[in-house]
């Protein structure tokens, strides 16, 4: 068990947290260690202990170190449990990144109105860590929690137009309360196949095998991450409804969701990869694949990001608030 002073983030301390692809300042209110029956917090410098069973910790976070956070300037109804993959330390380097991302968002060519009365301007992630397509497809080789912050991050630039699309998507879903039409066309599976076809036999058999491993790993990451990492709160009820629909029972999530959600994965990869082990050669290879794939998405953005969103019913609005 990790002692509090050894944890990456301290109770009542500040951090930067991802809400989708965007970074915000937040405060650590509570902490829960993997498998523990207790949740810890501090009030007026006094330690408090609650039963984990009474704190509504998401099932997917029960067996990992997680924190209950409050976004600065947001209503408490937005407070939520997040894992390490959603957090960044509150330091000069990450504050600089936050400023750069904010400027990028403000300068974007978004077609969505930015005058939504929000206190916090959305920021955009301009760099991500390399993804991993190792021998064991999609398997995360999780380190001990104490080693989390020691993992290096590999910066990969995302084309500016894709950053703008991420912000547009965030605005439409979280501010305008619209949902991406599902099933998406093209789907994530379609996009991966189109990219593979565009590469053809370049680089020979060995290079082709490495590329196939990369795409297979990316697909596994997407299917495993979507339900607990890539959805905005307003979309969770749509996802729950989808899982109950017999029409989609035997279908992979990557065959239902499309480019918008795939891009959310691309900006979340840094935190996911920070929990894995990889050698420098693998890092360099995967960095090249990720950047090339992003260029492909950018080149074909008009065909892939169709901005097909739909309005929701009052009944859905009510359900989404309780999801």
Buried (B, 14 or more C-beta within 10 A) or exposed (E): EBEEEEBBBBBEBBBBBBBBBBBBBBBBBBBBBEEBEEBBBBEEEEEEEBEBEEBEBEEBBBEBBBBBBBBEEBEEEBBBBBBBBBBBBBEEEBBEBBEBBBBBBBEBEBEBEBEEEEEBBBBBBBBBBBBBBBEEBBEBEEBEBEEBEEBEBBEBEBBBBBBBBBBBBBBBBBBEBBBBEBBBEBBBBBBBEBBBEEBEEEEEEEEBEBBBBBBBBBBBBBBBBBBBBBBBBBBBBBBEBBEEEEEBEEBBBBBBBBBBBBBBBBBBBBBBBBBBBBEEEBBEBBBBBBBBBBEBBBEBBEEBBBBBBEEBEEEBEEBBEEB
